[in-house]
Amino acid sequence: MFFRFIFFAFIGYILLYIIKLLLKVFMGPPKNPNVKTGDDKTTKQPPENLVDKRKAVDADFEDLK
């Protein structure tokens, strides 16, 4: 009786491991939006609102000159 419990627990653990492995293979690595990768083209350009703020600050400095 006890050996049967150990056997089924071991089989269940192996099945869970295989399911987790298949999910990892088909879903790919987890996507973390906070981590910036080097091949992302959008990280090289500042956001649009930053560009607008810089233009506004440059215009203010032009007015001061």
N, C-alpha and C positions, 0 to 999 in steps of 0.2 A: 504494500500500500504506500509506504513512504517513498520507495524507489519510483513508483509510478508518478507520484507528485513531482519528484525531482526531474524525471524525464520530461513531463509535459511542461514544467516551468522552463526547462532548458530549450525545448522546441519553441515555446512562445517567445522567449527572449531572442532566439535566432530569427524568427519571423519578424519581430519588431525591428531588429537591426537591418534586415533585408529591405523592409518597407522604407525605413529612414534613408537607407542608401539609395534606393530607387528615386525617392523624392528629391534627394540632393542632386542626383544625376539629371533628372528631367526638369527640375525647376531652376537649376543653375545656382550660382553662389548668391547669398542674400544681398539685396541691394540696399545700401545705406546712403541716404541722400546727403548726410553730413560729411562723408568722406569724398574728397575730390581726387579723381584719377587724372593722370597726366595726359591721357588721350582725349579728354573732353574738350571740345572746342569752345564751349560757352564759358569756361573758367578764365579764358584769356582776355575776354572783353568785360569791362565793368557793366553793371546793370544800367538800364536806360535812365532810371531816375537819378543815378549818380552823374551820368553824362549831362543831364539837364541842369543839375545843381552846379556842376563845374562851369557850364556855359553862363549861368546866371552870375556866378561869382566873378568870372572873367569880365562880364559886361559891367558889373559894379566897379571893378578896378579900372576899366576903361573910362568910366564916368569920372572917377577920381582924378585921372590924369589930366 
